[in-house]
Amino acid sequence: MADIHFGTDGWRAIIGDDFTNENLVRVADAAARIFKEEALASGRSAAAPGTLIVGHDCRLDAHAYARLAAEVAASHGFTVRLTQDYCPTPTLCWSVAQDNDAVGGIMLTSSHNPAEYLGVKLRMADGGAAGKGFTDRVEAALSEAPTVARGACEEVDLMTPYLDVLKQRVDGEAIRNSHLRVVVDPLYGAGRGYLAGLLRDLGVEVCEINSDEDPTFDGLHPEPIPPWVDRCIAKVPELGYDAGFINDGDADRIGAVDEHGNFVNPHRIITLLVSHLAEDKGLTGRVVSTITASAMLARQCKRLGLELTSTPVGFKWIYAEMEKGDVMLGGEESGGIGIPGHVMERDGLLMALLLAETMAQRGMSLGQLVDDMFAKVGKLEFDRRGLAITEDQMANFRSAIVPSYAPKSVCGKKVVAVDRRDGVKFSLEGDAWVMMRPSGTEPLVRIYAEAETVDEVSDLLDAAAAAVTA
């Protein structure tokens, strides 16, 4: 049987390889056991431990796999509701949080991973991601042989109430009066049809691309970063539209394109939305972001008088801060942004609507909004790379580089601070920085850098890659 481990956000494996019916049954059975332990500890009865909600994305045979997971969970006495069609992860999270009887959710997705992958994300009663303590218990509860026990589940419409709420969270009149025209690119993922429909309902002219039912994703990786967003980058200026919005495979992440075909990365989206929420919508509270956040965000928070809290990589750490309260927005550099007043999780559809609302209320194109932001907080460039290395190099990276590598400068820039909470990050003079960390979902070391110019960023990434592979 496969050696199953939960990474940064869930368990993921290649369909037909380690992602099999047998291994899914083992995972669903173990998850249901731990959900039931929690339910009993909270005073629920063994005969009626509560409701579990099961969702899935657009991967090959995902609905059949989700039904199997639902039936296994139902054998533990849960009332199990299974989505009747593919749905974004934030839909599942919101549905769990809105159901007073729900103790958690099981989402069949592998998010931004290539089409051949599928996986399982676990969500708690408030819709937030299961923490390491919970997933460690699930791993410990995995049986050697898959159970044959099955129960009954009910298929339900999760999408209609969720989409209705999203429309209520933005200024529909302003959006309708702005006559926006946007390209929507779901990257063949679970936002397919849904975001485009929302925007059309709000009076936006929409061209949706990469939206066919195609479990191969036409060879694209459903991650809203270059080069996978190149079709959207080309389409927006080709049509003369105002912006492009891109979601990942389970639609909890956001990327964007301005009217000139410039990619607007998540750093810039988060920094812009913090301004919109605070200045246009009058919201208050802490801003929480991961260690890979842009220095532009810190500048924005300082400008607005907002407290910025930094966490390790992974939205589960942002969720832990949301649990503490007084959080306006939480976001990560990969494009996952969440507003706890909506749900304690990322929501790529809501973020797209908020970008449209910002454009509408300020009467500015997306490019103009970004330029205005640069004028207020300065402009920084960012890039990241995934570095495939040998097992020996990974062992050396974990044992030597992460705990003890300590250069005085990198690419001629003085090191002013070091953070080893998640890999190692060197903050450099002039708000530049470079970071190296092992991926939580793939056999890679991820390297990140930010500086004032693209060339400086490239040099920093080269220096980091050389240190990792030395």
C-alpha positions in Angstrom: 0.0 0.0 0.0 1.1 3.6 -0.7 2.9 5.6 2.1 0.3 8.4 2.4 1.3 11.7 3.9 -0.5 15.1 4.1 1.6 18.0 2.9 1.1 21.7 3.0 -2.6 21.3 2.2 -3.7 17.7 1.9 -2.6 14.4 0.3 -1.9 14.4 -3.5 -0.9 11.6 -5.8 -1.0 10.5 -9.5 -4.4 9.0 -10.6 -4.0 5.3 -11.1 -0.6 5.2 -9.4 -0.9 6.0 -5.7 -4.3 7.7 -6.1 -6.4 4.5 -6.3 -9.8 3.5 -5.0 -8.1 1.5 -2.3 -5.9 4.3 -1.0 -8.8 6.8 -1.2 -10.9 4.4 0.9 -8.0 4.3 3.5 -7.8 8.1 3.6 -11.6 8.7 3.8 -12.0 6.0 6.4 -9.2 7.4 8.6 -10.5 11.0 8.2 -14.0 9.9 9.2 -12.6 8.2 12.2 -10.8 11.3 13.4 -13.8 13.6 12.5 -15.9 11.2 14.6 -13.5 11.3 17.6 -13.7 15.1 17.5 -17.5 14.9 17.3 -17.8 12.5 20.3 -15.4 14.7 22.3 -17.7 17.7 21.7 -20.6 15.8 23.1 -22.3 14.4 20.0 -23.6 10.8 20.0 -22.0 7.9 18.1 -25.3 7.3 16.4 -25.5 10.9 15.1 -22.0 12.4 15.0 -23.0 15.1 12.6 -22.8 16.0 8.9 -19.8 15.7 6.5 -19.9 17.5 3.2 -17.9 16.1 0.2 -16.9 18.1 -2.9 -14.7 17.5 -5.9 -13.0 19.4 -8.7 -12.8 18.6 -12.5 -10.2 15.8 -12.5 -10.6 12.5 -14.2 -13.4 10.5 -12.6 -13.5 13.0 -9.7 -17.2 12.6 -9.0 -16.9 8.8 -8.8 -14.0 9.1 -6.4 -15.9 11.7 -4.3 -18.9 9.3 -4.1 -16.7 6.5 -2.9 -15.2 8.8 -0.2 -18.7 9.9 0.8 -20.0 6.3 1.1 -17.0 5.4 3.2 -17.5 8.4 5.5 -21.2 7.6 5.8 -20.4 4.1 7.1 -19.3 5.8 10.3 -22.8 7.2 11.0 -22.4 10.6 9.5 -25.0 12.3 7.4 -23.0 12.8 4.2 -23.9 15.4 1.6 -22.1 15.0 -1.8 -21.9 17.9 -4.3 -24.0 17.0 -7.4 -21.4 18.6 -9.7 -17.9 19.8 -9.6 -17.3 22.7 -7.2 -14.5 25.1 -6.0 -12.9 24.3 -2.7 -14.2 27.6 -1.2 -17.7 26.4 -2.1 -17.2 23.3 0.1 -15.6 25.4 2.8 -18.5 27.9 2.9 -21.1 25.1 2.8 -19.5 23.4 5.8 -19.3 26.7 7.7 -23.0 27.5 7.0 -24.3 24.1 8.1 -24.7 24.1 11.9 -24.7 20.3 11.9 -21.5 20.0 9.8 -18.4 18.8 11.6 -16.1 19.0 8.5 -15.6 18.5 4.8 -13.7 16.3 2.4 -12.6 17.9 -0.9 -11.3 15.8 -3.7 -8.8 18.0 -5.5 -5.2 18.5 -6.2 -5.5 22.2 -6.6 -2.8 23.6 -8.9 -1.1 20.3 -9.6 -1.0 18.9 -13.2 -4.1 17.1 -14.5 -2.8 13.6 -13.7 -3.0 14.3 -10.0 -5.9 14.0 -7.6 -5.9 14.4 -3.8 -7.8 15.1 -0.6 -8.1 18.3 1.4 -9.8 18.1 4.8 -11.7 21.1 6.2 -12.9 21.7 9.7 -16.4 22.8 11.0 -15.6 26.5 10.3 -14.5 25.8 6.8 -10.8 26.2 7.6 -8.0 23.8 6.7 -7.3 20.9 9.0 -4.2 21.6 11.0 -1.1 19.4 11.2 -2.3 17.9 14.5 -5.5 16.7 12.9 -3.8 15.4 9.7 -1.1 13.6 11.8 -3.9 11.8 13.6 -5.5 10.9 10.2 -2.2 9.5 9.0 -1.8 7.5 12.3 -5.4 6.1 11.8 -4.7 4.8 8.2 -5.5 1.1 8.0 -3.3 -1.4 6.1 -6.3 -2.8 4.2 -9.2 -0.7 2.8 -12.5 -1.1 4.7 -15.5 -2.7 2.8 -18.0 -0.7 4.9 -20.2 1.7 3.0 -23.1 4.0 3.8 -25.6 6.1 2.0 -25.0 9.7 0.9 -27.2 12.4 -0.6 -26.3 14.5 -3.6 -27.0 18.2 -3.1 -26.7 21.5 -4.9 -23.9 23.4 -3.2 -23.4 26.0 -5.9 -26.6 28.0 -6.0 -26.6 29.3 -2.4 -22.8 30.0 -2.5 -23.0 31.9 -5.7 -25.9 34.0 -4.4 -23.9 35.0 -1.4 -20.9 36.0 -3.5 -23.0 38.4 -5.5 -24.2 40.0 -2.2 -20.6 40.6 -1.1 -19.9 43.3 -3.7 -21.4 46.5 -5.0 -23.5 45.1 -7.8 -24.8 48.5 -8.9 -21.3 50.0 -9.2 -20.1 47.0 -11.2 -23.2 47.1 -13.5 -22.8 50.8 -14.1 -19.0 50.5 -15.0 -19.6 48.4 -18.1 -16.6 46.3 -17.5 -15.3 43.8 -20.0 -13.1 40.9 -18.8 -11.6 37.7 -19.8 -12.1 34.8 -17.4 -9.7 31.9 -17.4 -10.6 29.0 -15.1 -7.7 26.9 -16.5 -10.1 24.0 -17.0 -10.6 23.9 -13.3 -13.5 24.0 -10.8 -14.3 27.7 -11.4 -15.3 26.8 -14.9 -18.6 28.5 -15.8 -19.1 29.8 -12.3 -17.0 33.0 -12.2 -18.1 33.9 -15.8 -21.7 33.4 -14.8 -21.4 35.6 -11.7 -19.8 38.4 -13.6 -22.4 38.2 -16.4 -25.1 38.4 -13.7 -23.5 41.6 -12.5 -23.6 43.1 -16.0 -20.0 42.4 -17.0 -19.2 41.5 -20.6 -17.2 38.2 -20.3 -15.1 36.1 -22.6 -14.3 32.8 -21.0 -11.4 30.7 -22.2 -10.0 27.3 -21.2 -13.4 26.3 -20.1 -14.2 23.1 -21.9 -14.8 19.9 -20.1 -11.3 18.4 -20.5 -9.7 16.4 -17.7 -6.3 16.7 -19.5 -6.5 20.5 -19.1 -5.2 20.7 -22.6 -1.7 20.2 -21.2 -1.9 23.3 -19.0 -1.0 23.2 -15.3 -4.0 24.8 -13.5 -1.8 27.3 -11.6 -2.5 31.1 -12.2 1.1 32.1 -13.0 3.2 32.3 -16.2 3.5 30.4 -18.4 0.1 28.8 -17.8 -1.6 32.1 -18.0 -0.1 33.1 -21.4 -3.4 32.6 -23.3 -5.2 35.0 -21.0 -2.2 37.5 -21.3 -2.7 37.4 -25.1 -6.5 37.4 -25.1 -7.1 40.6 -23.0 -5.3 43.1 -25.2 -6.5 41.2 -28.4 -10.1 41.9 -27.4 -9.3 45.3 -26.0 -10.9 44.2 -22.6 -10.3 45.8 -19.2 -8.8 42.9 -17.4 -8.4 39.2 -17.1 -9.1 37.0 -14.0 -7.5 33.5 -13.7 -8.3 30.8 -11.1 -6.4 27.6 -10.3 -7.7 24.1 -10.4 -10.0 24.3 -7.4 -10.6 28.1 -7.7 -9.2 29.1 -4.4 -6.4 31.1 -6.0 -6.4 34.2 -8.2 -4.2 35.7 -10.8 -4.9 38.7 -13.0 -4.0 40.4 -16.3 -4.3 44.2 -16.9 -5.6 45.8 -20.1 -2.1 45.9 -21.6 -1.5 42.2 -21.2 0.7 42.6 -18.1 0.4 39.8 -15.6 -0.7 41.2 -12.2 0.9 38.8 -9.7 -0.7 37.8 -6.3 1.6 40.1 -4.4 0.2 43.1 -6.2 -3.4 41.8 -6.0 -3.1 41.4 -2.2 -1.5 44.8 -1.7 -4.3 46.4 -3.9 -7.1 44.6 -2.2 -5.9 45.6 1.3 -6.2 49.2 0.1 -9.7 48.6 -1.3 -11.0 46.8 1.8 -9.6 49.5 4.2 -10.1 52.7 2.2 -13.2 51.9 0.0 -15.1 49.5 2.2 -14.0 50.8 5.6 -12.9 47.4 7.0 -10.4 47.1 9.8 -8.3 44.4 11.4 -4.9 42.6 11.0 -3.5 41.6 7.6 -1.9 38.2 7.7 0.5 36.9 5.0 3.1 34.2 4.6 6.9 34.7 4.9 7.0 34.9 1.1 4.9 38.1 1.0 6.0 41.2 -0.9 7.7 44.1 0.9 5.0 46.2 -0.9 2.4 44.7 1.4 4.4 45.7 4.5 4.6 49.2 3.0 0.9 49.3 2.3 0.0 48.2 5.8 2.3 50.8 7.3 0.7 53.5 5.1 -2.8 52.5 6.2 -1.9 51.9 9.8 -2.7 48.2 9.7 -0.9 45.5 11.7 0.8 42.9 9.5 1.3 39.4 10.8 3.8 37.0 9.1 3.4 33.2 9.0 5.2 30.1 7.5 4.1 29.1 4.0 0.7 27.4 3.8 -2.8 28.9 4.3 -3.3 26.7 7.3 -1.0 29.0 9.2 -3.0 32.0 8.1 -6.2 30.2 9.2 -4.6 29.7 12.6 -4.3 33.5 12.8 -7.8 33.9 11.6 -9.0 31.7 14.5 -7.4 34.2 16.9 -9.7 36.9 15.5 -9.3 40.5 14.3 -8.2 39.6 10.8 -9.3 41.6 7.8 -7.6 39.6 5.1 -5.1 36.8 4.8 -3.1 36.1 1.7 -0.2 34.1 0.3 2.1 34.7 -2.7 0.7 31.7 -4.6 -2.6 33.6 -5.0 -4.7 32.3 -2.1 -6.5 35.2 -0.4 -9.3 34.9 2.1 -11.6 37.2 4.1 -12.7 35.5 7.4 -15.9 37.6 7.4 -16.8 35.4 4.3 -15.2 32.1 5.2 -12.0 31.1 6.9 -10.4 30.0 3.7 -9.1 31.3 0.3 -11.7 32.2 -2.4 -10.5 32.9 -5.9 -14.0 33.8 -7.1 -14.6 36.4 -4.5 -11.2 38.0 -5.1 -12.0 38.3 -8.8 -15.3 40.0 -7.8 -13.5 42.4 -5.4 -11.0 43.3 -8.2 -14.0 44.1 -10.4 -15.6 46.1 -7.6 -12.3 48.1 -7.0 -12.2 49.0 -10.7 -15.8 50.0 -10.7 -15.8 52.1 -7.5 -12.6 53.9 -8.3 -13.4 54.3 -12.0 -9.9 52.9 -13.0 -8.7 50.1 -15.2 -6.7 47.4 -13.5 -3.4 48.8 -14.9 -4.3 52.2 -13.6 -5.0 50.7 -10.2 -1.6 49.0 -10.1 0.2 52.2 -11.2 -1.6 54.2 -8.5 -0.5 51.6 -6.0 3.1 51.9 -7.2 2.9 55.6 -6.7 1.9 55.1 -3.1 4.1 52.2 -2.0 6.8 51.8 -4.6 7.4 49.1 -7.2 9.1 45.8 -6.6 9.6 42.8 -8.9 9.2 39.2 -7.8 9.8 35.8 -9.2 10.1 32.2 -8.0 11.5 28.9 -9.3 11.0 25.3 -8.5 14.4 23.6 -8.3 14.5 19.8 -8.8 17.5 18.4 -6.9 18.9 15.0 -6.0 18.1 13.2 -2.7 21.6 13.9 -1.5 21.3 17.6 -2.3 17.9 17.7 -0.5 19.4 16.1 2.6 22.3 18.6 2.6 19.8 21.4 2.1 17.7 20.4 5.1 20.6 19.5 7.4 23.2 22.3 6.5 21.7 25.1 4.5 18.4 25.7 6.2 19.8 25.7 9.8 23.2 27.3 9.3 23.9 28.9 5.9 24.6 32.6 6.8 26.1 34.8 4.1 26.9 38.4 5.0 25.6 39.5 1.6 23.8 38.2 -1.5 24.6 39.6 -4.9 26.3 42.6 -3.2 23.3 43.4 -1.1 23.9 43.3 2.7 21.9 40.7 4.7 19.9 42.7 7.3 17.8 39.8 8.8 17.5 36.0 8.6 14.2 34.0 9.1 14.5 30.2 9.4 10.8 29.5 10.3 10.2 27.9 6.9 13.3 27.1 5.0 15.6 30.2 5.2 14.9 33.8 4.1 17.5 36.5 3.8 16.1 40.1 4.0 18.5 42.4 2.2 19.0 46.2 2.1 16.5 48.2 0.0 13.6 45.8 0.9 15.0 43.1 -1.4 14.9 39.5 -0.2 15.7 35.9 -1.3 14.3 32.7 0.2 14.8 28.9 -0.2 12.4 26.3 1.2 11.5 22.6 0.5 8.1 22.3 -1.2 5.4 20.8 0.9 3.6 19.3 -2.1 6.4 18.3 -4.6 10.0 17.0 -4.5 11.5 20.4 -5.1 13.2 23.3 -3.4 11.3 26.5 -4.1 13.4 29.7 -4.3 11.9 33.1 -4.2 13.2 36.6 -4.7 12.1 40.2 -4.7 14.0 43.4 -5.7 13.6 46.6 -7.5 14.4 45.2 -11.0 13.8 42.0 -12.9 17.6 41.6 -13.4 18.2 41.9 -9.7 15.6 39.3 -9.0 17.1 36.9 -11.6 20.6 37.3 -10.1 19.2 36.6 -6.6 17.4 33.4 -7.8 20.7 32.3 -9.5 22.6 32.8 -6.3 20.0 30.9 -4.3 20.0 28.0 -6.8 23.8 27.8 -6.7 23.7 27.6 -2.9 21.1 24.9 -2.9 23.0 22.7 -5.5 26.6 23.3 -4.2 
